[in-house]
Amino acid sequence: MLGLGRVGHWMFDLIAISTIIAGVKKNTGYGFHLGSIQDTSIRSFLDTYFQLGETVFGIISGYVVNSRYFKKQID
């Protein structure tokens, strides 16, 4: 039986992975091709999962842009 802490840890990890994938998509333009998945329920789940990552990435980006603790560095 999984404890509540372990479930929370798994949820955090899954959201972190989705957020990283969203960052890769935002910076490179490459994302998962969900059209190749034939099962509509799995495709719908993955679409929702990746949308969650994009939402979290947007929230984090908004915080960073408006925070005084971060500064844009141009190389």
PDB file of N, CA, C, O and CB in Angstrom:
ATOM      1  N   MET A   1       0.840  -1.183   0.000  1.00  0.00           N
ATOM      2  CA  MET A   1       0.000   0.000   0.000  1.00  0.00           C
ATOM      3  C   MET A   1       0.884   1.245   0.000  1.00  0.00           C
ATOM      4  O   MET A   1       1.810   1.372   0.801  1.00  0.00           O
ATOM      5  CB  MET A   1      -0.955  -0.001   1.218  1.00  0.00           C
ATOM      6  N   LEU A   2       0.576   2.149  -0.911  1.00  0.00           N
ATOM      7  CA  LEU A   2       1.353   3.377  -1.018  1.00  0.00           C
ATOM      8  C   LEU A   2       0.895   4.386   0.023  1.00  0.00           C
ATOM      9  O   LEU A   2      -0.302   4.587   0.227  1.00  0.00           O
ATOM     10  CB  LEU A   2       1.234   3.971  -2.427  1.00  0.00           C
ATOM     11  N   GLY A   3       1.848   5.010   0.669  1.00  0.00           N
ATOM     12  CA  GLY A   3       1.525   6.055   1.616  1.00  0.00           C
ATOM     13  C   GLY A   3       1.212   7.348   0.887  1.00  0.00           C
ATOM     14  O   GLY A   3       1.562   7.516  -0.281  1.00  0.00           O
ATOM     15  N   LEU A   4       0.554   8.254   1.582  1.00  0.00           N
ATOM     16  CA  LEU A   4       0.181   9.531   0.990  1.00  0.00           C
ATOM     17  C   LEU A   4       1.419  10.317   0.562  1.00  0.00           C
ATOM     18  O   LEU A   4       1.399  10.993  -0.467  1.00  0.00           O
ATOM     19  CB  LEU A   4      -0.653  10.351   1.978  1.00  0.00           C
ATOM     20  N   GLY A   5       2.485  10.234   1.339  1.00  0.00           N
ATOM     21  CA  GLY A   5       3.719  10.921   0.987  1.00  0.00           C
ATOM     22  C   GLY A   5       4.330  10.395  -0.291  1.00  0.00           C
ATOM     23  O   GLY A   5       4.852  11.163  -1.099  1.00  0.00           O
ATOM     24  N   ARG A   6       4.268   9.100  -0.476  1.00  0.00           N
ATOM     25  CA  ARG A   6       4.827   8.489  -1.685  1.00  0.00           C
ATOM     26  C   ARG A   6       4.003   8.871  -2.911  1.00  0.00           C
ATOM     27  O   ARG A   6       4.561   9.129  -3.978  1.00  0.00           O
ATOM     28  CB  ARG A   6       4.884   6.957  -1.541  1.00  0.00           C
ATOM     29  N   VAL A   7       2.682   8.909  -2.764  1.00  0.00           N
ATOM     30  CA  VAL A   7       1.818   9.315  -3.873  1.00  0.00           C
ATOM     31  C   VAL A   7       2.097  10.773  -4.235  1.00  0.00           C
ATOM     32  O   VAL A   7       2.176  11.121  -5.413  1.00  0.00           O
ATOM     33  CB  VAL A   7       0.319   9.121  -3.507  1.00  0.00           C
ATOM     34  N   GLY A   8       2.245  11.614  -3.225  1.00  0.00           N
ATOM     35  CA  GLY A   8       2.574  13.014  -3.467  1.00  0.00           C
ATOM     36  C   GLY A   8       3.907  13.176  -4.176  1.00  0.00           C
ATOM     37  O   GLY A   8       4.059  14.031  -5.049  1.00  0.00           O
ATOM     38  N   HIS A   9       4.864  12.354  -3.796  1.00  0.00           N
ATOM     39  CA  HIS A   9       6.179  12.399  -4.435  1.00  0.00           C
ATOM     40  C   HIS A   9       6.072  12.010  -5.907  1.00  0.00           C
ATOM     41  O   HIS A   9       6.675  12.653  -6.766  1.00  0.00           O
ATOM     42  CB  HIS A   9       7.168  11.467  -3.706  1.00  0.00           C
ATOM     43  N   TRP A  10       5.310  10.962  -6.197  1.00  0.00           N
ATOM     44  CA  TRP A  10       5.115  10.537  -7.582  1.00  0.00           C
ATOM     45  C   TRP A  10       4.411  11.627  -8.387  1.00  0.00           C
ATOM     46  O   TRP A  10       4.771  11.883  -9.536  1.00  0.00           O
ATOM     47  CB  TRP A  10       4.306   9.229  -7.636  1.00  0.00           C
ATOM     48  N   MET A  11       3.415  12.263  -7.791  1.00  0.00           N
ATOM     49  CA  MET A  11       2.700  13.335  -8.485  1.00  0.00           C
ATOM     50  C   MET A  11       3.640  14.496  -8.791  1.00  0.00           C
ATOM     51  O   MET A  11       3.620  15.044  -9.893  1.00  0.00           O
ATOM     52  CB  MET A  11       1.507  13.824  -7.643  1.00  0.00           C
ATOM     53  N   PHE A  12       4.460  14.867  -7.816  1.00  0.00           N
ATOM     54  CA  PHE A  12       5.423  15.948  -8.028  1.00  0.00           C
ATOM     55  C   PHE A  12       6.384  15.591  -9.156  1.00  0.00           C
ATOM     56  O   PHE A  12       6.668  16.425 -10.016  1.00  0.00           O
ATOM     57  CB  PHE A  12       6.205  16.241  -6.733  1.00  0.00           C
ATOM     58  N   ASP A  13       6.881  14.367  -9.160  1.00  0.00           N
ATOM     59  CA  ASP A  13       7.805  13.925 -10.206  1.00  0.00           C
ATOM     60  C   ASP A  13       7.153  13.971 -11.588  1.00  0.00           C
ATOM     61  O   ASP A  13       7.764  14.430 -12.553  1.00  0.00           O
ATOM     62  CB  ASP A  13       8.299  12.507  -9.909  1.00  0.00           C
ATOM     63  N   LEU A  14       5.918  13.496 -11.681  1.00  0.00           N
ATOM     64  CA  LEU A  14       5.226  13.495 -12.970  1.00  0.00           C
ATOM     65  C   LEU A  14       4.978  14.912 -13.476  1.00  0.00           C
ATOM     66  O   LEU A  14       5.116  15.182 -14.669  1.00  0.00           O
ATOM     67  CB  LEU A  14       3.902  12.747 -12.856  1.00  0.00           C
ATOM     68  N   ILE A  15       4.611  15.817 -12.568  1.00  0.00           N
ATOM     69  CA  ILE A  15       4.406  17.211 -12.966  1.00  0.00           C
ATOM     70  C   ILE A  15       5.731  17.845 -13.376  1.00  0.00           C
ATOM     71  O   ILE A  15       5.774  18.621 -14.331  1.00  0.00           O
ATOM     72  CB  ILE A  15       3.758  18.016 -11.819  1.00  0.00           C
ATOM     73  N   ALA A  16       6.809  17.526 -12.668  1.00  0.00           N
ATOM     74  CA  ALA A  16       8.128  18.063 -13.028  1.00  0.00           C
ATOM     75  C   ALA A  16       8.547  17.587 -14.419  1.00  0.00           C
ATOM     76  O   ALA A  16       9.072  18.373 -15.207  1.00  0.00           O
ATOM     77  CB  ALA A  16       9.187  17.644 -11.982  1.00  0.00           C
ATOM     78  N   ILE A  17       8.322  16.324 -14.724  1.00  0.00           N
ATOM     79  CA  ILE A  17       8.672  15.793 -16.044  1.00  0.00           C
ATOM     80  C   ILE A  17       7.849  16.483 -17.124  1.00  0.00           C
ATOM     81  O   ILE A  17       8.381  16.852 -18.171  1.00  0.00           O
ATOM     82  CB  ILE A  17       8.449  14.264 -16.095  1.00  0.00           C
ATOM     83  N   SER A  18       6.557  16.658 -16.876  1.00  0.00           N
ATOM     84  CA  SER A  18       5.695  17.334 -17.835  1.00  0.00           C
ATOM     85  C   SER A  18       6.130  18.781 -18.048  1.00  0.00           C
ATOM     86  O   SER A  18       6.061  19.295 -19.165  1.00  0.00           O
ATOM     87  CB  SER A  18       4.246  17.286 -17.368  1.00  0.00           C
ATOM     88  N   THR A  19       6.572  19.433 -16.989  1.00  0.00           N
ATOM     89  CA  THR A  19       7.037  20.817 -17.085  1.00  0.00           C
ATOM     90  C   THR A  19       8.336  20.903 -17.880  1.00  0.00           C
ATOM     91  O   THR A  19       8.521  21.829 -18.669  1.00  0.00           O
ATOM     92  CB  THR A  19       7.236  21.413 -15.685  1.00  0.00           C
ATOM     93  N   ILE A  20       9.223  19.956 -17.679  1.00  0.00           N
ATOM     94  CA  ILE A  20      10.470  19.921 -18.456  1.00  0.00           C
ATOM     95  C   ILE A  20      10.164  19.713 -19.937  1.00  0.00           C
ATOM     96  O   ILE A  20      10.764  20.364 -20.792  1.00  0.00           O
ATOM     97  CB  ILE A  20      11.407  18.799 -17.940  1.00  0.00           C
ATOM     98  N   ILE A  21       9.246  18.822 -20.238  1.00  0.00           N
ATOM     99  CA  ILE A  21       8.856  18.583 -21.631  1.00  0.00           C
ATOM    100  C   ILE A  21       8.251  19.848 -22.233  1.00  0.00           C
ATOM    101  O   ILE A  21       8.501  20.161 -23.397  1.00  0.00           O
ATOM    102  CB  ILE A  21       7.851  17.409 -21.726  1.00  0.00           C
ATOM    103  N   ALA A  22       7.455  20.579 -21.446  1.00  0.00           N
ATOM    104  CA  ALA A  22       6.878  21.839 -21.923  1.00  0.00           C
ATOM    105  C   ALA A  22       7.969  22.867 -22.201  1.00  0.00           C
ATOM    106  O   ALA A  22       7.883  23.619 -23.173  1.00  0.00           O
ATOM    107  CB  ALA A  22       5.879  22.396 -20.898  1.00  0.00           C
ATOM    108  N   GLY A  23       8.992  22.903 -21.355  1.00  0.00           N
ATOM    109  CA  GLY A  23      10.109  23.817 -21.576  1.00  0.00           C
ATOM    110  C   GLY A  23      10.877  23.485 -22.841  1.00  0.00           C
ATOM    111  O   GLY A  23      11.288  24.382 -23.576  1.00  0.00           O
ATOM    112  N   VAL A  24      11.071  22.206 -23.095  1.00  0.00           N
ATOM    113  CA  VAL A  24      11.743  21.779 -24.329  1.00  0.00           C
ATOM    114  C   VAL A  24      10.910  22.191 -25.538  1.00  0.00           C
ATOM    115  O   VAL A  24      11.447  22.681 -26.531  1.00  0.00           O
ATOM    116  CB  VAL A  24      11.976  20.242 -24.331  1.00  0.00           C
ATOM    117  N   LYS A  25       9.596  21.992 -25.449  1.00  0.00           N
ATOM    118  CA  LYS A  25       8.714  22.372 -26.550  1.00  0.00           C
ATOM    119  C   LYS A  25       8.753  23.878 -26.778  1.00  0.00           C
ATOM    120  O   LYS A  25       8.788  24.335 -27.921  1.00  0.00           O
ATOM    121  CB  LYS A  25       7.275  21.916 -26.270  1.00  0.00           C
ATOM    122  N   LYS A  26       8.747  24.642 -25.703  1.00  0.00           N
ATOM    123  CA  LYS A  26       8.763  26.105 -25.805  1.00  0.00           C
ATOM    124  C   LYS A  26      10.067  26.612 -26.419  1.00  0.00           C
ATOM    125  O   LYS A  26      10.053  27.558 -27.206  1.00  0.00           O
ATOM    126  CB  LYS A  26       8.560  26.733 -24.423  1.00  0.00           C
ATOM    127  N   ASN A  27      11.186  25.995 -26.069  1.00  0.00           N
ATOM    128  CA  ASN A  27      12.487  26.481 -26.525  1.00  0.00           C
ATOM    129  C   ASN A  27      12.929  25.921 -27.870  1.00  0.00           C
ATOM    130  O   ASN A  27      13.686  26.575 -28.587  1.00  0.00           O
ATOM    131  CB  ASN A  27      13.517  26.156 -25.507  1.00  0.00           C
ATOM    132  N   THR A  28      12.472  24.727 -28.226  1.00  0.00           N
ATOM    133  CA  THR A  28      12.928  24.111 -29.474  1.00  0.00           C
ATOM    134  C   THR A  28      11.824  23.955 -30.510  1.00  0.00           C
ATOM    135  O   THR A  28      12.104  23.843 -31.703  1.00  0.00           O
ATOM    136  CB  THR A  28      13.526  22.769 -29.185  1.00  0.00           C
ATOM    137  N   GLY A  29      10.577  23.947 -30.066  1.00  0.00           N
ATOM    138  CA  GLY A  29       9.470  23.711 -30.978  1.00  0.00           C
ATOM    139  C   GLY A  29       9.144  22.239 -31.162  1.00  0.00           C
ATOM    140  O   GLY A  29       8.173  21.895 -31.836  1.00  0.00           O
ATOM    141  N   TYR A  30       9.952  21.370 -30.567  1.00  0.00           N
ATOM    142  CA  TYR A  30       9.720  19.931 -30.678  1.00  0.00           C
ATOM    143  C   TYR A  30       8.865  19.445 -29.519  1.00  0.00           C
ATOM    144  O   TYR A  30       9.131  19.752 -28.357  1.00  0.00           O
ATOM    145  CB  TYR A  30      11.055  19.164 -30.715  1.00  0.00           C
ATOM    146  N   GLY A  31       7.831  18.680 -29.859  1.00  0.00           N
ATOM    147  CA  GLY A  31       6.966  18.098 -28.844  1.00  0.00           C
ATOM    148  C   GLY A  31       6.541  16.705 -29.277  1.00  0.00           C
ATOM    149  O   GLY A  31       6.843  16.266 -30.386  1.00  0.00           O
ATOM    150  N   PHE A  32       5.850  16.030 -28.403  1.00  0.00           N
ATOM    151  CA  PHE A  32       5.383  14.687 -28.719  1.00  0.00           C
ATOM    152  C   PHE A  32       4.321  14.745 -29.805  1.00  0.00           C
ATOM    153  O   PHE A  32       3.465  15.629 -29.805  1.00  0.00           O
ATOM    154  CB  PHE A  32       4.832  13.992 -27.464  1.00  0.00           C
ATOM    155  N   HIS A  33       4.385  13.792 -30.731  1.00  0.00           N
ATOM    156  CA  HIS A  33       3.400  13.668 -31.797  1.00  0.00           C
ATOM    157  C   HIS A  33       2.302  12.730 -31.306  1.00  0.00           C
ATOM    158  O   HIS A  33       2.417  11.509 -31.417  1.00  0.00           O
ATOM    159  CB  HIS A  33       4.052  13.141 -33.126  1.00  0.00           C
ATOM    160  N   LEU A  34       1.245  13.310 -30.769  1.00  0.00           N
ATOM    161  CA  LEU A  34       0.174  12.500 -30.188  1.00  0.00           C
ATOM    162  C   LEU A  34      -0.724  11.880 -31.255  1.00  0.00           C
ATOM    163  O   LEU A  34      -1.493  10.967 -30.956  1.00  0.00           O
ATOM    164  CB  LEU A  34      -0.662  13.345 -29.244  1.00  0.00           C
ATOM    165  N   GLY A  35      -0.639  12.356 -32.478  1.00  0.00           N
ATOM    166  CA  GLY A  35      -1.455  11.804 -33.550  1.00  0.00           C
ATOM    167  C   GLY A  35      -1.119  10.361 -33.878  1.00  0.00           C
ATOM    168  O   GLY A  35      -1.932   9.651 -34.471  1.00  0.00           O
ATOM    169  N   SER A  36       0.064   9.926 -33.501  1.00  0.00           N
ATOM    170  CA  SER A  36       0.459   8.545 -33.792  1.00  0.00           C
ATOM    171  C   SER A  36      -0.116   7.551 -32.787  1.00  0.00           C
ATOM    172  O   SER A  36       0.004   6.341 -32.979  1.00  0.00           O
ATOM    173  CB  SER A  36       1.971   8.433 -33.810  1.00  0.00           C
ATOM    174  N   ILE A  37      -0.740   8.049 -31.714  1.00  0.00           N
ATOM    175  CA  ILE A  37      -1.344   7.170 -30.705  1.00  0.00           C
ATOM    176  C   ILE A  37      -2.782   6.900 -31.120  1.00  0.00           C
ATOM    177  O   ILE A  37      -3.580   7.826 -31.263  1.00  0.00           O
ATOM    178  CB  ILE A  37      -1.280   7.808 -29.267  1.00  0.00           C
ATOM    179  N   GLN A  38      -3.108   5.633 -31.311  1.00  0.00           N
ATOM    180  CA  GLN A  38      -4.419   5.271 -31.838  1.00  0.00           C
ATOM    181  C   GLN A  38      -5.513   5.276 -30.781  1.00  0.00           C
ATOM    182  O   GLN A  38      -6.657   5.614 -31.086  1.00  0.00           O
ATOM    183  CB  GLN A  38      -4.350   3.917 -32.474  1.00  0.00           C
ATOM    184  N   ASP A  39      -5.192   4.916 -29.564  1.00  0.00           N
ATOM    185  CA  ASP A  39      -6.188   4.859 -28.500  1.00  0.00           C
ATOM    186  C   ASP A  39      -6.555   6.280 -28.079  1.00  0.00           C
ATOM    187  O   ASP A  39      -5.709   7.028 -27.588  1.00  0.00           O
ATOM    188  CB  ASP A  39      -5.659   4.041 -27.285  1.00  0.00           C
ATOM    189  N   THR A  40      -7.824   6.648 -28.276  1.00  0.00           N
ATOM    190  CA  THR A  40      -8.242   8.025 -28.009  1.00  0.00           C
ATOM    191  C   THR A  40      -8.194   8.380 -26.529  1.00  0.00           C
ATOM    192  O   THR A  40      -7.937   9.534 -26.187  1.00  0.00           O
ATOM    193  CB  THR A  40      -9.638   8.246 -28.533  1.00  0.00           C
ATOM    194  N   SER A  41      -8.434   7.425 -25.651  1.00  0.00           N
ATOM    195  CA  SER A  41      -8.404   7.741 -24.220  1.00  0.00           C
ATOM    196  C   SER A  41      -6.973   8.013 -23.749  1.00  0.00           C
ATOM    197  O   SER A  41      -6.749   8.908 -22.934  1.00  0.00           O
ATOM    198  CB  SER A  41      -9.020   6.588 -23.403  1.00  0.00           C
ATOM    199  N   ILE A  42      -6.018   7.254 -24.251  1.00  0.00           N
ATOM    200  CA  ILE A  42      -4.611   7.495 -23.898  1.00  0.00           C
ATOM    201  C   ILE A  42      -4.154   8.818 -24.499  1.00  0.00           C
ATOM    202  O   ILE A  42      -3.457   9.590 -23.841  1.00  0.00           O
ATOM    203  CB  ILE A  42      -3.703   6.330 -24.393  1.00  0.00           C
ATOM    204  N   ARG A  43      -4.541   9.085 -25.744  1.00  0.00           N
ATOM    205  CA  ARG A  43      -4.171  10.345 -26.387  1.00  0.00           C
ATOM    206  C   ARG A  43      -4.753  11.533 -25.627  1.00  0.00           C
ATOM    207  O   ARG A  43      -4.078  12.546 -25.446  1.00  0.00           O
ATOM    208  CB  ARG A  43      -4.649  10.364 -27.847  1.00  0.00           C
ATOM    209  N   SER A  44      -5.996  11.414 -25.186  1.00  0.00           N
ATOM    210  CA  SER A  44      -6.631  12.485 -24.418  1.00  0.00           C
ATOM    211  C   SER A  44      -5.936  12.689 -23.075  1.00  0.00           C
ATOM    212  O   SER A  44      -5.718  13.823 -22.650  1.00  0.00           O
ATOM    213  CB  SER A  44      -8.114  12.176 -24.199  1.00  0.00           C
ATOM    214  N   PHE A  45      -5.588  11.587 -22.408  1.00  0.00           N
ATOM    215  CA  PHE A  45      -4.878  11.684 -21.131  1.00  0.00           C
ATOM    216  C   PHE A  45      -3.531  12.373 -21.310  1.00  0.00           C
ATOM    217  O   PHE A  45      -3.179  13.265 -20.538  1.00  0.00           O
ATOM    218  CB  PHE A  45      -4.681  10.291 -20.517  1.00  0.00           C
ATOM    219  N   LEU A  46      -2.775  11.961 -22.328  1.00  0.00           N
ATOM    220  CA  LEU A  46      -1.460  12.561 -22.561  1.00  0.00           C
ATOM    221  C   LEU A  46      -1.575  14.030 -22.949  1.00  0.00           C
ATOM    222  O   LEU A  46      -0.741  14.843 -22.552  1.00  0.00           O
ATOM    223  CB  LEU A  46      -0.714  11.795 -23.651  1.00  0.00           C
ATOM    224  N   ASP A  47      -2.596  14.374 -23.715  1.00  0.00           N
ATOM    225  CA  ASP A  47      -2.810  15.771 -24.073  1.00  0.00           C
ATOM    226  C   ASP A  47      -3.062  16.610 -22.822  1.00  0.00           C
ATOM    227  O   ASP A  47      -2.508  17.699 -22.678  1.00  0.00           O
ATOM    228  CB  ASP A  47      -3.988  15.903 -25.053  1.00  0.00           C
ATOM    229  N   THR A  48      -3.893  16.103 -21.925  1.00  0.00           N
ATOM    230  CA  THR A  48      -4.160  16.794 -20.662  1.00  0.00           C
ATOM    231  C   THR A  48      -2.903  16.872 -19.809  1.00  0.00           C
ATOM    232  O   THR A  48      -2.635  17.900 -19.187  1.00  0.00           O
ATOM    233  CB  THR A  48      -5.278  16.087 -19.887  1.00  0.00           C
ATOM    234  N   TYR A  49      -2.138  15.803 -19.778  1.00  0.00           N
ATOM    235  CA  TYR A  49      -0.895  15.755 -19.007  1.00  0.00           C
ATOM    236  C   TYR A  49       0.099  16.799 -19.512  1.00  0.00           C
ATOM    237  O   TYR A  49       0.715  17.509 -18.717  1.00  0.00           O
ATOM    238  CB  TYR A  49      -0.271  14.352 -19.080  1.00  0.00           C
ATOM    239  N   PHE A  50       0.254  16.891 -20.832  1.00  0.00           N
ATOM    240  CA  PHE A  50       1.190  17.868 -21.388  1.00  0.00           C
ATOM    241  C   PHE A  50       0.666  19.295 -21.220  1.00  0.00           C
ATOM    242  O   PHE A  50       1.455  20.223 -21.046  1.00  0.00           O
ATOM    243  CB  PHE A  50       1.448  17.573 -22.872  1.00  0.00           C
ATOM    244  N   GLN A  51      -0.642  19.478 -21.269  1.00  0.00           N
ATOM    245  CA  GLN A  51      -1.210  20.806 -21.014  1.00  0.00           C
ATOM    246  C   GLN A  51      -0.929  21.254 -19.584  1.00  0.00           C
ATOM    247  O   GLN A  51      -0.668  22.432 -19.338  1.00  0.00           O
ATOM    248  CB  GLN A  51      -2.725  20.801 -21.276  1.00  0.00           C
ATOM    249  N   LEU A  52      -0.983  20.319 -18.645  1.00  0.00           N
ATOM    250  CA  LEU A  52      -0.650  20.639 -17.255  1.00  0.00           C
ATOM    251  C   LEU A  52       0.785  21.140 -17.162  1.00  0.00           C
ATOM    252  O   LEU A  52       1.054  22.119 -16.466  1.00  0.00           O
ATOM    253  CB  LEU A  52      -0.848  19.406 -16.347  1.00  0.00           C
ATOM    254  N   GLY A  53       1.701  20.482 -17.850  1.00  0.00           N
ATOM    255  CA  GLY A  53       3.096  20.911 -17.851  1.00  0.00           C
ATOM    256  C   GLY A  53       3.269  22.297 -18.444  1.00  0.00           C
ATOM    257  O   GLY A  53       4.059  23.096 -17.941  1.00  0.00           O
ATOM    258  N   GLU A  54       2.530  22.588 -19.518  1.00  0.00           N
ATOM    259  CA  GLU A  54       2.617  23.915 -20.122  1.00  0.00           C
ATOM    260  C   GLU A  54       2.050  24.982 -19.192  1.00  0.00           C
ATOM    261  O   GLU A  54       2.566  26.098 -19.135  1.00  0.00           O
ATOM    262  CB  GLU A  54       1.878  23.938 -21.460  1.00  0.00           C
ATOM    263  N   THR A  55       0.996  24.643 -18.469  1.00  0.00           N
ATOM    264  CA  THR A  55       0.432  25.582 -17.504  1.00  0.00           C
ATOM    265  C   THR A  55       1.417  25.868 -16.380  1.00  0.00           C
ATOM    266  O   THR A  55       1.633  27.025 -16.020  1.00  0.00           O
ATOM    267  CB  THR A  55      -0.877  25.038 -16.930  1.00  0.00           C
ATOM    268  N   VAL A  56       2.010  24.829 -15.831  1.00  0.00           N
ATOM    269  CA  VAL A  56       2.993  25.004 -14.754  1.00  0.00           C
ATOM    270  C   VAL A  56       4.195  25.790 -15.266  1.00  0.00           C
ATOM    271  O   VAL A  56       4.701  26.666 -14.566  1.00  0.00           O
ATOM    272  CB  VAL A  56       3.446  23.632 -14.193  1.00  0.00           C
ATOM    273  N   PHE A  57       4.659  25.489 -16.477  1.00  0.00           N
ATOM    274  CA  PHE A  57       5.780  26.220 -17.059  1.00  0.00           C
ATOM    275  C   PHE A  57       5.434  27.701 -17.211  1.00  0.00           C
ATOM    276  O   PHE A  57       6.272  28.563 -16.947  1.00  0.00           O
ATOM    277  CB  PHE A  57       6.168  25.618 -18.422  1.00  0.00           C
ATOM    278  N   GLY A  58       4.217  27.998 -17.631  1.00  0.00           N
ATOM    279  CA  GLY A  58       3.779  29.384 -17.767  1.00  0.00           C
ATOM    280  C   GLY A  58       3.729  30.107 -16.433  1.00  0.00           C
ATOM    281  O   GLY A  58       4.116  31.272 -16.340  1.00  0.00           O
ATOM    282  N   ILE A  59       3.256  29.426 -15.401  1.00  0.00           N
ATOM    283  CA  ILE A  59       3.202  30.024 -14.064  1.00  0.00           C
ATOM    284  C   ILE A  59       4.610  30.318 -13.559  1.00  0.00           C
ATOM    285  O   ILE A  59       4.873  31.398 -13.031  1.00  0.00           O
ATOM    286  CB  ILE A  59       2.463  29.092 -13.077  1.00  0.00           C
ATOM    287  N   ILE A  60       5.507  29.358 -13.721  1.00  0.00           N
ATOM    288  CA  ILE A  60       6.892  29.551 -13.272  1.00  0.00           C
ATOM    289  C   ILE A  60       7.556  30.672 -14.067  1.00  0.00           C
ATOM    290  O   ILE A  60       8.261  31.502 -13.494  1.00  0.00           O
ATOM    291  CB  ILE A  60       7.704  28.238 -13.417  1.00  0.00           C
ATOM    292  N   SER A  61       7.337  30.705 -15.379  1.00  0.00           N
ATOM    293  CA  SER A  61       7.923  31.757 -16.210  1.00  0.00           C
ATOM    294  C   SER A  61       7.402  33.128 -15.807  1.00  0.00           C
ATOM    295  O   SER A  61       8.165  34.093 -15.750  1.00  0.00           O
ATOM    296  CB  SER A  61       7.625  31.497 -17.688  1.00  0.00           C
ATOM    297  N   GLY A  62       6.113  33.218 -15.529  1.00  0.00           N
ATOM    298  CA  GLY A  62       5.540  34.483 -15.087  1.00  0.00           C
ATOM    299  C   GLY A  62       6.127  34.949 -13.769  1.00  0.00           C
ATOM    300  O   GLY A  62       6.378  36.139 -13.580  1.00  0.00           O
ATOM    301  N   TYR A  63       6.343  34.022 -12.867  1.00  0.00           N
ATOM    302  CA  TYR A  63       6.956  34.374 -11.584  1.00  0.00           C
ATOM    303  C   TYR A  63       8.379  34.877 -11.790  1.00  0.00           C
ATOM    304  O   TYR A  63       8.777  35.885 -11.207  1.00  0.00           O
ATOM    305  CB  TYR A  63       6.953  33.165 -10.631  1.00  0.00           C
ATOM    306  N   VAL A  64       9.135  34.180 -12.611  1.00  0.00           N
ATOM    307  CA  VAL A  64      10.539  34.539 -12.832  1.00  0.00           C
ATOM    308  C   VAL A  64      10.647  35.922 -13.482  1.00  0.00           C
ATOM    309  O   VAL A  64      11.486  36.730 -13.084  1.00  0.00           O
ATOM    310  CB  VAL A  64      11.236  33.477 -13.715  1.00  0.00           C
ATOM    311  N   VAL A  65       9.808  36.192 -14.471  1.00  0.00           N
ATOM    312  CA  VAL A  65       9.863  37.477 -15.169  1.00  0.00           C
ATOM    313  C   VAL A  65       9.538  38.629 -14.224  1.00  0.00           C
ATOM    314  O   VAL A  65      10.137  39.700 -14.324  1.00  0.00           O
ATOM    315  CB  VAL A  65       8.894  37.482 -16.357  1.00  0.00           C
ATOM    316  N   ASN A  66       8.605  38.422 -13.317  1.00  0.00           N
ATOM    317  CA  ASN A  66       8.164  39.497 -12.430  1.00  0.00           C
ATOM    318  C   ASN A  66       8.878  39.519 -11.089  1.00  0.00           C
ATOM    319  O   ASN A  66       8.559  40.355 -10.244  1.00  0.00           O
ATOM    320  CB  ASN A  66       6.699  39.383 -12.199  1.00  0.00           C
ATOM    321  N   SER A  67       9.817  38.641 -10.875  1.00  0.00           N
ATOM    322  CA  SER A  67      10.521  38.567  -9.601  1.00  0.00           C
ATOM    323  C   SER A  67      11.760  39.448  -9.627  1.00  0.00           C
ATOM    324  O   SER A  67      12.427  39.576 -10.654  1.00  0.00           O
ATOM    325  CB  SER A  67      10.903  37.120  -9.278  1.00  0.00           C
ATOM    326  N   ARG A  68      12.052  40.042  -8.501  1.00  0.00           N
ATOM    327  CA  ARG A  68      13.269  40.851  -8.409  1.00  0.00           C
ATOM    328  C   ARG A  68      14.499  39.978  -8.192  1.00  0.00           C
ATOM    329  O   ARG A  68      15.625  40.471  -8.264  1.00  0.00           O
ATOM    330  CB  ARG A  68      13.145  41.871  -7.276  1.00  0.00           C
ATOM    331  N   TYR A  69      14.304  38.709  -7.931  1.00  0.00           N
ATOM    332  CA  TYR A  69      15.414  37.793  -7.677  1.00  0.00           C
ATOM    333  C   TYR A  69      16.031  37.232  -8.956  1.00  0.00           C
ATOM    334  O   TYR A  69      17.089  36.604  -8.911  1.00  0.00           O
ATOM    335  CB  TYR A  69      14.946  36.657  -6.808  1.00  0.00           C
ATOM    336  N   PHE A  70      15.385  37.453 -10.079  1.00  0.00           N
ATOM    337  CA  PHE A  70      15.885  36.953 -11.355  1.00  0.00           C
ATOM    338  C   PHE A  70      16.150  38.124 -12.288  1.00  0.00           C
ATOM    339  O   PHE A  70      15.407  39.105 -12.297  1.00  0.00           O
ATOM    340  CB  PHE A  70      14.883  35.962 -11.993  1.00  0.00           C
ATOM    341  N   LYS A  71      17.207  38.014 -13.065  1.00  0.00           N
ATOM    342  CA  LYS A  71      17.576  39.054 -14.015  1.00  0.00           C
ATOM    343  C   LYS A  71      17.890  38.388 -15.347  1.00  0.00           C
ATOM    344  O   LYS A  71      18.556  37.354 -15.394  1.00  0.00           O
ATOM    345  CB  LYS A  71      18.792  39.891 -13.501  1.00  0.00           C
ATOM    346  N   LYS A  72      17.405  38.987 -16.423  1.00  0.00           N
ATOM    347  CA  LYS A  72      17.666  38.443 -17.751  1.00  0.00           C
ATOM    348  C   LYS A  72      19.129  38.657 -18.098  1.00  0.00           C
ATOM    349  O   LYS A  72      19.649  39.769 -18.009  1.00  0.00           O
ATOM    350  CB  LYS A  72      16.748  39.098 -18.814  1.00  0.00           C
ATOM    351  N   GLN A  73      19.778  37.579 -18.493  1.00  0.00           N
ATOM    352  CA  GLN A  73      21.194  37.639 -18.848  1.00  0.00           C
ATOM    353  C   GLN A  73      21.333  37.449 -20.348  1.00  0.00           C
ATOM    354  O   GLN A  73      20.919  36.430 -20.902  1.00  0.00           O
ATOM    355  CB  GLN A  73      22.014  36.567 -18.077  1.00  0.00           C
ATOM    356  N   ILE A  74      21.915  38.432 -20.989  1.00  0.00           N
ATOM    357  CA  ILE A  74      22.124  38.372 -22.432  1.00  0.00           C
ATOM    358  C   ILE A  74      23.601  38.122 -22.676  1.00  0.00           C
ATOM    359  O   ILE A  74      24.453  38.906 -22.257  1.00  0.00           O
ATOM    360  CB  ILE A  74      21.646  39.685 -23.142  1.00  0.00           C
ATOM    361  N   ASP A  75      23.895  37.026 -23.355  1.00  0.00           N
ATOM    362  CA  ASP A  75      25.300  36.676 -23.625  1.00  0.00           C
ATOM    363  C   ASP A  75      25.744  37.186 -24.960  1.00  0.00           C
ATOM    364  O   ASP A  75      26.894  36.982 -25.348  1.00  0.00           O
ATOM    365  CB  ASP A  75      25.504  35.178 -23.566  1.00  0.00           C
TER     366      ASP A  75
END
